[in-house]
């Protein structure tokens, strides 16, 4: 496994948000999902920049929805995780679990 | 009753930095959240949120442009700096050629003085704007990052030159500084013009 195959912290969070949202994942829902779960303010630019990077790596793919009037006639861009992306998130999860195994992080540092 | 609109300047700024196809969905997302916030927490709160998002979004998009296309940005910036160097002497030569050709010095001295001072400075600004347009044309979808980088590099070079002049005790004409600023600003404006033109084209083509 090379370093390129693993996900960065924010990439990891975004991919997990896509998995949670399934077919409802677009800019607004991804941003809100991350904000509500991590309690940190996230910019839409950060979400798009990361999704763009993940799409370039082949971990995510996107398609356009229909334009809607409440969005000023602009369409939504829906994102979905690919098989390659799923493999990357599994690898990252396993690596994190393996590194934290045996450490009582919550009790020690909270 | 019309629904509240986000700050137009902020919308324009995001559209300048967002790459072609991403601009539409990104601005749509921001408008959707703005409308939600405006109805829930008031227009003032929604506007302040929109500005905060704009500032952070522009920073991320600019950073992403450097990560995604470093070669393109570097090539356009170096090319732009060389082009700027190449064309910077042209307005002066062209204006003096015209002034001599029509013997303006002998017949209209005040006109001669204007063109030989402010005329040349204005020529520089126009030339810089054209450089900005050429750079933006070459840096497809990264227009603002490329032109702003050139502006920053020129700003840093001028700062270093002024510091060297002051340090060596040489005289420096402070009145020239606003024209230098105008040059850098003109390069960025050239980029903004090309970007706005391309965005309008994208919107027209996506509307069918």
Interface residues (C-beta under 8 A of the other chain):
Chain A: X26 X27 X28 X31 X43 X44 X45 X46 X48 X49 X52 X53 X56 X64 X67 X68 X70 X71 X72 X73 X74 X75 X76 X77
Chain B: X14 X18 X22 X24 X25 X26 X27 X28 X29 X30 X31 X32 X33 X35 X53 X56 X57 X58 X59 X60 X61 X63 X64 X67 X68 X207
